[in-house]
Amino acid sequence: MSDNALGRGLDALIKKPSKSKKTKKENTVKEVKEKKADFNNSFALSDDKVEQIKEEVGKNPRISLWSAKSAACLRYLKKTTPEFSISNEASDILEEAIKNKYPEIWKLFEDL
């Protein structure tokens, strides 16, 4: 049968996804996992870079973030919880997340 849709009605114009094809979301998830695996497999820092980073962080350990929802939640806690520290809480949350997401990199800096 020809791939030409003329004369075959509406069904010919509406392509039904085959059961074996993945959805766009499934493809996206797969691509992200593959990219992450590629990153993890190819990631290697030289000892020089690790030492350079440690020196930089020793002088200035601050980072800046932009997150309206996170800022709102932490500011709410600051206003409603005695002696609450936004900085300490953000550090604890961020460190735990980074440690879990990038354990190999985290190990490079365990001595900080």
N, C-alpha and C positions, 0 to 999 in steps of 0.2 A: 504494500500500500504506500502511496506517495505521502511525503511529509507536507504536501500542500494542503492548507486548511480550507481552501475554497470548495464549496459544495458539500461540506461535511457538517454544517450546522454549528451551533454554539459550543458543543462538546469539543469540537476541533480547535476552538479558540482558547478554551480554558484548559490549561495543562494541569493535570493532577499530579502531585508529587508521588513518586514511586515509594514503596515501603522501604526500599533499601537506601534511599537518599536521606541524608541528615538535614535537619533544619539549619537555618542560618545561625541560630543561637548555639546549637551543638557544634557547628563548624567553628564559631568564634571561640568557644570554650576550649576546643581541641587546639586551635592555633595558639591561644594564650599559654596553655600547658606546654606545648612544644617549644614556644619561645622561652618560657621559664626554664625548661630542661636544657635548652641550648645555652642559656645564660649560665646556669649552674655548672654545666659541664665545661664550658670554656672559660669560666671565671678563674683567674689566678692573678694575684697581686705579687709583685716582687717584694722581697724583704725591704728594699729601699723605699718603696711606696708606702708600705705599712709603717715604717719608722717615721717617714715624713708626715703621714696622717696623724700618728700619735703625737708628734711634736706640735702640729697645728692645733689639735684638740686640747692639748695641755695648756696652750696659751688662750684658746677661746672655745669652750665647749658648747656655746650657744648655737641654736638653730632657730629659724623662723618658720612658722607655719601659718597657713591661711585656711581656716575652717570655721565658718559662721556657726554651724550647729554645735561643734565642739566647744567653741568659745562661749556660746550661750549656756551650754550645760555647766561648764566649769565656773562661769561667773555666777550662775544660780547657786552652785554649791558654796562658792566664796561668800555670798551674801546670806546664806542660810545655815552654814556650819561654822561654829567657832574654831578659830585657828586653822582653817582650811587653807592649803597652799596650792594655788593653781599650778605653779611651776613644779612642785614635787609630784603632784598627781599626774600631770602631763608626762613628766619624765618616767614615772613608774609604768604608765600605760604604754607609752611609746617603746620603752626598752623591752617590755614583755612581747609586744607585737613584732618588733624587729628580731628579737632573739628566736621567736618561733618561725618567722618567715624566712630568715636568712641565717640558719644556725652555723653554716660553714664560715661565713664572714664574721659572725659574732665571736667565734672562737679565736679569730685573729687578734681580737682586741680585749680578751678576757682580763688581761693584766692592767687595764686602765682603772 
